[in-house]
Amino acid sequence: MKITEENAVQQIKNRNEKAIAFIIQTYGSLLTAIIKRHVHYNEHNEKIGPSIPIK
């Protein structure tokens, strides 16, 4: 079956590995940017977290 934007989610639910490859190929740059932003945000919070008093 050909993977398209319309059927990608259903194919992932059906455990079709080609659907994951489609998502990575189609949205890889966006996924990378989002992941880097969250990793950087979490690293930043871990560095400042202990210095902020928690009430």
Secondary structure, 3 states (H helix, E strand, C coil): CCCCCCCHHHHHHCCCHHHHHHHHHHHHHHHHHHHHHHHHHHHHHHHHHHHCCCC
